[in-house]
Amino acid sequence: MPETERKRLAESGLLLKEVPFIKKKYRSLNLPDLKDTKAIFTSVQAVKALQFNNFDFSKIATAFCVGGRTVNMLNRLGVEVAVSAKNARELGLRIAGEYRKEHFMAFSGNLRRDELFEIMAQSHVEVEEIVVYDTIIHKRLLDKQFGRILFFSPSGVKSYVFGGNNTHADVYCLGSTTAEEAGRHFNRVHIAPKPTINSLVEYVINDIKNHEQNQKIKK
């Protein structure tokens, strides 16, 4: 988590313990000629993987992506984002509905979800996929139980649960796909209004404050 957001939590009296449950490994690639490419990015990690390979982002004509962090990073790299969506399914429906005749190059991870590509295949949208990074899951059992947990990806949820950790907690998720995975294991799942870390942190702070105020009223 960025230092500014850690400080916001601390200033609100909340202690944050960050535990890595997954690791990202970028692949070394010999990328094909991608001039004037319409590119799909399923996560910000896919953008970072291309940076790792010293990719020339000026070759991308327009980008289609999932998540606010991905949009922001592409914009900083000078890439025009034609369509952004909260999740892969929503992005797939937008592409199938408005860009069906276009050809796309999709950059993704080895554990990416299937919805986007299933929708595009059903709509006969031409897409070539390149896996540019690997998500490595580390199963680990924590020595302490936490009442509130923040998750940033479906892989993080899976790794936490597979490690045998406590699932009786309030969970706060970045993005609807992460919340969907968390909903399979936890009863109390919250999702940030926007798929950004800033929005998630603000939501956590306000939710805990409201909970504390309600507890005082009950007393």
N, C-alpha and C positions, 0 to 999 in steps of 0.2 A: 504494500500500500504506500502511496506517496507520502512524504514527510508532512506535507501540509494537512492531509487528512488525519494522520496519526495525531498531530497537534490538536486538531479540532476535537477529537475524541477525548484526549487527555484534559483539555480545558473544560470539557463538560463533565469531568470526574469519572470518565470511563477508562478502564485499563484494557489495553489490547495486547493479546499474545498472538503472534503470527507463527503458524506452523506450516511448513511446506509438505503437502501431500502429493504433489505432482511435479514433474520436471519436464521442461520443454527442451527438445534437442532439434536444432535446425539442420536440415540436410544440405550437403554441398551438391549443387546442381549445375548441369550444363543446360541452361534454358534455351529453348528454341527462339527463333526470331519472332518477337512479339510486337512488331511495329503496328501502331494504331489498334491495339488490343482493347476489347471490351472485357474488363477483368472483374471477376467475382472474388471477394475476400470474405471467408466465413468467420474470421476473427482477426483481432489485432496482431496475433502471433504470426499469421500468414504474411502480413506486411513486414514484420520484423525479420521473418525468414528470408524475404527477398532482399532486404537491406543487408543481411548476413552474406548474401551472394553478390553484393555490389550491383544490384539490378538498377538499370536506368529507368526510373519511373516516368520519364518523359515519353516513353514508348506506349504508355497506356492512354488510350483515347478518352475513355470514361470508366468509372468504377461503380460497382454494385456491391453493397456490403451489409453486414450485420453488425449492429452495435455502434453507440455513440463514440466510443474510444477509437474504433476503426475509422470512422468518418474524420475525426479530428486529426488523426495521424496522417491519413491520406491528404487532407487539406494542407497540412504543414509541408508535405512533400511535393505540393503543387499539382496534385491529382484532382481532377473534377469528379465529384461523386454525383452520378445521375439518380441513383435510388439507394436509400438506406432503409433498413427495417429493423424491428425489435428482435426478430428471430428468423431462422432459416425458412420456415414455412411461409411466413409473410413475404419474404423476399422472393421465394419461388413463385408465388401467386402473382406478384407484381410483374415479374419477368415474363411469365407465361401469358399474362393478360395484355401487356403493352409492348413487349419486345420479342415476340415469338419468332420473328423471321431473322433475328440477329444470331451471330455466332459468338460464343463466349469462351474465355479461358478462366477456369476456376482454380484458385490456390487454396489449399485446405490442409488439415492435419490428418494423421492416420486414424484418429478416433472420431472423425466428424460424424454428425447425424445424417440420416438418409433423406429426410423430408424434401429438402431443396432439390436434390438430384432426381428423386422420384417424380416430383411435380414437373420438372423440366422434361424428363423422359416421356411422361404421359402426354405432354403438350408438344412433343417432337421439336423441342428447342435444342439446337446444336451446341454442345458444350464439351470441351476437353478439360479434363481435370489433372492437375499436377499436385501431388502430395509434397509439401515443402517443409513440414516439421513433424516430429513425433512427440506424442504425449506419453510419458512414462509414469505409471501409477506406482506409488510407494504405499503399501499397506503398513500402517503403524498404529499401535494402541497407545493412546495418551495416558499419562500417569495421573491426570486430573480430569474431572468432568466439568463441563462448562454449561451454564444456563442459557447463554446466547451465542450463536455461531454465525459468522458471515461466510458465505460461499460466493465464489466468483466464476465458477464454471461447473458444468455437469460432471466433469472428470474429478474435480475436487470433492464433490458430494460422494461419488462412487468410492473413491479411495478412502475417505473418512469412514464410510459405512462398512466397507470390506475389511477395515482394520478392527472391527468389533467395538467401535466407540459408541458412546451414549447417544441415543436418538430421541430422548425425552428432553428436548430443548426448543427454545424459540430460534428459528432460523431466518436469516435475512439474506436475500439473494440478489445478485446482479444479473438482471435479464430473465426473460420468461422461460427460456430453455433450462436454465439452472434451477429455477423455481419448480418447473415440471418434474425434474429428476428428484429434487428434494421432497416433493410431495409424495413420492413413492415410499419414503422412509420416515418422514417426520409428520406429526399432526399439526404443528403450528408453523406455517411457512408464510413469510412476508416478502414482498417484492418491491423494489425501489420504483418510484414513479417513472424515472428515466434510467436507461441502462448505462449510467455513469457512476464512477466511484463517489464523486461529489454528492450525487443524489442519494446514493445508498447510505453514506455516512450521515447525511442530514436526516434521512428517514429513521435511522437507528436512534439518533439522539432524541428526536421528537417523540418517537414511540416509547422510549424508556421514560422520558419525562412525564408523558401522559399516564403511563402505567403507575409511576410513583405518586402522581397527584390523585389518581383514582383510589390508590391504597390508603392515602391519608384521609380522603373523604369517607371511606368505609369505616375507618377507625373512629 
